[in-house]
Every structure is written in structure tokens, then in C-alpha cells.
Amino acid sequence: MAASLPTAPATPPIQAPPPAVPADAGRLSLDARLAAVEAAMTLRLDEAAIAHEVRTAHIHTDPIDLADVITVPLTPTLRPPQHATPVAALLERARSRMEADGWCAGALTDESGAVCLLGAIRKEAGGDRGLEADAAAVVLDAIRRRFGDHVESVPAFNDAHRTGRIPLRMLDQAAGLADARGL
């Protein structure tokens, strides 16, 4: 006969704790049962929060200096030019001008100094009417490509908006278009 090895006693299977709902829950109203379940969940969440605090209490963290984290200026600055062509560079400057001065409708420049699409182009063209006309033509072409041939003019497009978000975007698209055309 072969010798048998001693065996460890069988461990009982791990069972989930009984629910925290009272035994007489069958006789409780729905509201009372929901309140009991809510109380049990609140207790479990509180215990989990305490356990989390205990597990993470040893983690050392240094205070953060926001000067180390925030590395960009909080006010808008002029972007470096991306396009080398004169019309594209003018349109970039016009966009920066509109961002800095603000956008307006109904006038080239309003009393606070905000500019419309054409007003920004005119200010940045510095009196060069040929460059200004070329830039306005490219902006109108970009607008018509995006919104259709029914747009009459750059000022009409500008005045049709309530904010400067879309006119700013059109200056970006027009700058890319002018650069692609070598203008």
C-alpha cells in the first residue's frame, strides 16, 4: 500500500457579504427600501474614500508653481509670419490685427478701434491700394469657395455675421489660398 500524503483541510469558499437591506425588506415600502439601499451605498462609498486616503497618504507631492506650468503669454501676441508671399503675409497681418483690435460690422473701424475684414486689410496694407485690392479679391474668392457665389462682397459677408469667428477663419483660408497662388 502506498502512503498517502496528509491533505490540508478544505477552506470554505469566499462569499459576498449579505446585502445591507434589512431582513424584513419584503414588508417595507419601495421608498423605505430605496432609502436603505442609498444608506448602504453611502456607507460603502465613505469606506472606499477612507481606504483611498489611507493608501495614498504616503505619496509625497510638492506644491506646483504655476509659473513653471504656464509658459505662454496670457494676452494674444503676433504670430510669426507663415507665408512669404506679399498678399498672404498681408492677410496674416490683417488676421492678427483683427484678433488684437477686435471685430466690428457696419464700418471699416468702429469707435473702439475694432475692424472689419476690409478695415483690417486696409490698415495692414499701409496705403498700398494695389496690394489691398489683391488681398480683398483673394478673400472674396475664399468666401465664395466656401459659401457660394451669391456673396456679393467682402463687406456684405462681414456684416452678415454676429461675431468675428468666421471672418477670422476666412482670413486664414484666404492667406493659404494666396500663398498657394504665389500672390
C-alpha positions in Angstrom: 0.0 0.0 0.0 1.2 3.4 -0.8 1.4 6.0 1.8 -1.0 8.9 1.4 0.1 12.4 2.0 -1.8 14.5 4.5 -4.1 17.0 2.9 -5.0 20.4 4.1 -8.5 20.9 5.3 -10.7 22.4 2.6 -11.2 26.2 3.0 -14.8 27.4 2.7 -15.4 29.4 -0.5 -15.4 33.2 -0.1 -18.9 34.5 0.0 -20.0 38.0 -0.7 -21.3 39.9 2.3 -25.0 39.8 2.7 -26.8 42.9 1.3 -27.3 45.8 3.8 -31.0 45.7 3.2 -33.0 44.7 6.4 -34.4 41.2 6.6 -37.9 42.5 6.7 -37.5 44.4 3.4 -40.4 42.5 1.9 -42.7 44.4 4.2 -41.1 47.8 3.6 -42.4 50.2 1.1 -40.5 51.0 -2.1 -39.3 54.3 -0.7 -38.1 52.7 2.5 -36.2 50.1 0.6 -34.6 52.7 -1.7 -33.6 54.7 1.4 -32.0 51.6 2.9 -30.0 50.9 -0.3 -29.0 54.5 -0.5 -27.7 54.4 3.1 -25.8 51.2 2.4 -24.2 52.7 -0.7 -23.3 55.9 1.1 -21.6 53.8 3.8 -19.6 51.8 1.2 -18.6 54.9 -0.7 -17.4 56.5 2.6 -15.4 53.4 3.4 -13.8 53.4 -0.1 -12.9 57.1 0.2 -11.2 56.5 3.6 -9.4 53.4 2.2 -8.2 55.6 -0.8 -6.9 58.3 1.6 -5.0 55.7 3.6 -3.5 54.0 0.5 -2.3 57.3 -0.9 -1.3 59.1 2.2 2.4 58.2 1.8 2.7 59.7 -1.7 4.8 62.8 -1.4 3.8 65.7 -3.7 5.5 69.1 -3.9 3.4 72.2 -4.4 3.3 73.3 -8.1 4.4 76.8 -9.0 2.1 78.0 -11.8 4.9 79.9 -13.3 6.5 76.6 -14.1 3.4 75.3 -15.7 2.0 78.2 -17.7 4.6 79.0 -20.3 2.5 81.0 -22.8 1.6 84.7 -22.6 -2.0 85.3 -21.4 -2.5 88.0 -23.9 -2.6 87.4 -27.7 0.6 88.1 -29.4 1.5 88.5 -33.1 2.3 85.2 -34.7 5.4 84.8 -36.8 4.6 85.0 -40.4 4.0 81.7 -42.1 3.7 82.8 -45.7 6.4 84.6 -47.7 4.2 86.0 -50.5 3.1 89.6 -50.0 -0.7 89.1 -50.2 -0.6 86.1 -47.9 1.6 87.9 -45.4 -0.8 90.9 -45.6 -3.8 88.6 -44.9 -1.9 87.1 -41.9 -1.2 90.6 -40.5 -4.9 91.5 -41.1 -6.0 88.5 -39.1 -3.6 89.4 -36.2 -4.9 93.0 -36.4 -8.5 91.8 -36.1 -7.6 89.5 -33.2 -5.8 92.3 -31.4 -8.2 95.2 -32.1 -11.5 93.3 -32.2 -14.0 92.7 -34.9 -16.8 95.0 -36.0 -19.6 95.1 -38.6 -21.1 98.0 -40.5 -17.9 100.1 -40.6 -14.2 99.7 -41.6 -13.3 100.7 -38.0 -15.7 101.5 -35.1 -15.2 104.0 -32.3 -13.4 101.4 -30.1 -10.9 100.6 -32.8 -12.3 97.3 -33.8 -12.0 96.5 -37.5 -14.0 94.6 -40.2 -12.4 92.3 -42.8 -11.7 95.1 -45.2 -10.7 97.5 -42.5 -8.1 95.1 -41.2 -6.7 94.6 -44.7 -6.7 98.4 -45.3 -4.8 99.1 -42.1 -2.2 96.5 -42.7 -1.7 97.4 -46.4 -0.2 100.7 -45.3 -1.7 102.7 -48.2 -0.7 100.3 -51.0 -4.0 100.2 -52.8 -2.9 97.5 -55.3 -1.9 95.1 -52.5 -5.1 95.9 -50.7 -7.2 95.2 -53.8 -5.3 91.9 -54.4 -5.9 90.8 -50.8 -9.6 91.7 -50.9 -10.0 89.8 -54.2 -8.4 86.7 -52.6 -10.6 87.0 -49.5 -13.8 87.3 -51.7 -12.6 84.2 -53.7 -12.1 82.2 -50.5 -15.5 83.3 -49.2 -17.2 82.3 -52.4 -15.4 78.9 -52.5 -16.8 78.2 -49.0 -20.2 79.9 -49.0 -21.2 80.1 -52.7 -21.2 82.7 -55.5 -24.2 84.5 -54.0 -21.9 86.5 -51.7 -21.7 90.0 -53.2 -18.7 91.5 -51.5 -16.3 91.2 -48.6 -18.1 93.9 -46.6 -21.5 92.2 -47.2 -20.1 88.9 -45.9 -18.5 90.6 -42.9 -21.7 92.4 -42.0 -23.8 89.2 -42.2 -22.2 87.7 -39.1 -22.8 88.4 -35.4 -19.2 87.5 -34.3 -15.8 87.7 -35.9 -15.1 84.0 -35.6 -16.0 83.2 -39.2 -14.4 86.3 -40.7 -11.2 85.5 -38.9 -11.3 81.9 -40.2 -11.8 83.3 -43.8 -8.7 85.5 -43.4 -6.7 82.3 -42.6 -8.1 80.4 -45.5 -7.5 83.4 -47.8 -3.9 83.6 -46.7 -3.4 79.9 -47.5 -5.1 80.4 -50.9 -2.9 83.5 -51.7 0.2 81.5 -50.7 -0.8 78.6 -52.9 -1.2 81.0 -55.8 2.1 82.7 -55.2 0.5 86.1 -54.6 
